[in-house]
Amino acid sequence: MMATDRSRSQAFEVWAPEATTVQVVVGEAAHPLQAVADGWWRTDVPVPGGPIDYGYLIDGAGPYPDPRSRRQPNGVHALSRVYDPDGFAWTDHAWSGRQLAGAVIYELHIGTFTTEGTLDAAAARLDHLVELGVDFVELLPVNAFNGVHNWGYDGVLWYAVHEPYGGPEAYQRFVNSCHAAGLGVIQDVVYNHLGPSGNYLPQFGPYLRTDAASTWGSALNLDGPGSDEVRRYIIDNALGWLGDYHVDGLRLDAVHALVDTRALPLLEELAGAVASLSAAVQRPLSLIAESDLNNPILITSRESGGYGLDAQWNDDFHHALHVALSGEVTGYYADFAAPGALAKTLTGGFFHDGTMSTFRGRHHGRPIDTRTIPPARLVVYSQDHDQIGNRAIGDRPSSTLDDGQLAIAAAVTLLGPFTPMLFMGEEWAASTPWQFFTSHPEPDLGQATARGRLAEFARMGWDESAVPNPQDPQTFLRSKLDWTEKDDGRHARLLAFYRELARIRRERPDLRDQRFASVHADAAADAAWLVLRRERTTLVVNFSADARPLPGIVPAAEVIASFGSCLSAGGDRTLGPHSLVVLDTPPTDSDRHASRTPSEEAAP
C-alpha cells in the first residue's frame, strides 16, 4: 500500500501473501516488515526530510516498486516515491458535479492534445472546450507505463500518474482547473490487463490468472484464490481517482475481457462502492463501460438484477453511421451495410440485438428494454481513439469525407438521443492523423508490437505496407493536434457548426428527452436519406451525392440550422448533396401518444 506521512516516521504496508520475508528499502537501508493479517505486511521507518524513495524486497528479490505507488519519478522499473494526495490545495469546494444525462463528453489524449503533451498544457486549452459546449473531459489512461509516449493502455502501476504528463500534482491541478471552468472529468482506466513491461505484481501475489488471457496479456485474478485482495486493489484504485483526485467518472476499458465467475461480479461490486462514495461526497459519480458484448445487463439497475453501471459505449452507432457516410464495408463494417442499420440503432440502441453478425460468424447481442433503460446510458461517437487509431494509417474521417458529410456525422451524434462523445480535434476537422504509437525501450518488445500491429490488419483487409511503425517517434509526433489550423477555412466553418449544434442541444428540451419512445427514425430504401424526429425537432440528412426532396416534412416548418443547401420551390424543400437541415416541427399524433403516461392512457 502507498505509504502515508507520519510525524517522524513513515508507515509502509504491502500485500504479499506468499512471501516468507518482506523488506522495504529506503535510502541505503533495508527494513523488515512484520506480517499482520490476510497476507499484509507493515512497518514504521524513521525517515529524514525531503522526498522519500522506496521499494520492496520480496524474499530477498527486488527492490520492486510499490503496487500502490502514487509516483514513479524515474520510471516504472525504479523506486516509488511517497506522495500524499491530501497535500493538494483544492479550490473546487463549490463543485457539485455533472449528471451524465444531457451531457457532451470530449475524449482527449494528454500526450497529443497539445504540443507540450502535459496536463498543465491541456489545462490551458479548457476555454476552447467550454466555448465548444462540452460538459465532460474524458482522458485516455494516464497511469504509469514504460517509455515516454503511449496510448496509455500499457499501464503497469495503476495508482501512479505518468511522470512525463506532470505526475500526480499536475493531475490534481488539471481536475481543479476543469471544475473551475465548469467541466467534469472522466478518467479512462484499464482493469482487464497490464502492460508488457514493468509489471511486478506477480512478484507480490496472485494478481494474475495463469489459465486465461486476452490479446493484451494475462487476465486479472478476479475469482480464484486470493482474488478478494485483487478486487480490493481494483476498487480502491477506482475510489482513489474519484475521491483523492476529485474525478467525476470512470470509463472502464474493455470489460468484456474481465474473466469473473463469482456470484457478485466485480462490476456490480464496483458500482455499489461508487454509489456509496457518491452519497458521501454528495455529487454524481459515473461509471461507463466499454464492452463489445451488446449486453444491457451492464446498464440495467442493480435493483432490476443488472450491474448498475451508468452507461456503456455503443460501437454499433459508430459503425452504422460510418457505413452510411463512407460506404466502407470491409471487416466488421460489413454487418452494417443494410440501409436501415442507422435508423434501427437510433431507435433501439443496438443494431446487433440478437441478430446474425457475419463478421463474428454467429448471432450477437440482446435487445435493450427501451421501456426502462434511457438512451443516455449509451455513449455514442462518430470518432474515438479506437475507431481512428485502429485504422491502418490512423486517418480521420476528415481525410476522406467532405465538409457536408462531416457536418452530418456531427448532427446525428449531437442531436440524437444518446450521450454524445467527441474525439479531440474532430470539431475542427483536424488534418492530423491519430496513429497507434508506442515507445517501448526494449527492442524485442518494440519489434513484437510492430509485428502484432501488422497481423491485426491482415484480417481487416487493409494494406499492411501503409501501416506506420508504432515505435517510430514520428508516428507519435504526427498524431499531435495542430491548433493553428482551427480558425481557418473548412476548420473554422465546421468548428462554428459544432458549437451551433451543441447550443441547439442545450436549448431544446425535447433533445434531452430520456425516453426511447420519443425517438422516431426513418431511412430511405437506398440509404440516401435519414429523418430523425423528436417531439419538436426534426433532423433531415441527405447522405447521397444528389439533391433530394425533403421526405414528408411539413413545408412550413422553421429552419433552425442547416449545412449545405436547403432550397424552397413552390412550397417544397430540396436538400442538396451531403446536406442536412434541422427543423422546428409541431408534434404529431404519435408523438403526443408516446408522451402520455400510463395513467393517462387508461383514462376514458
PyMOL commands that set and color helices and strands:
alter all, ss='L'
color gray80, all
select helices_A, chain A and resi 85-87+110-113+119-123+126-132+163-165+167-180+201-204+227-243+255-257+266-281+296-299+302-304+315-326+331-336+341-348+375-377+385-389+397-399+403-415+426-428+443-460+464-466+473-478+483-485+489-507+509-512+516-518+589-595+598-602
alter helices_A, ss='H'
color red, helices_A
select strands_A, chain A and resi 4-5+9-15+22-26+29-32+34-35+40-46+53-58+61-64+80-81+105-108+136-139+143-144+157-161+184-189+208-214+217-220+249-252+286-289+311-313+355-357+362-364+378-380+419-423+520-523+529-533+537-542+548-549+558-563+566-569+572-575+579-584
alter strands_A, ss='S'
color yellow, strands_A
deselect
rebuild
show_as cartoon
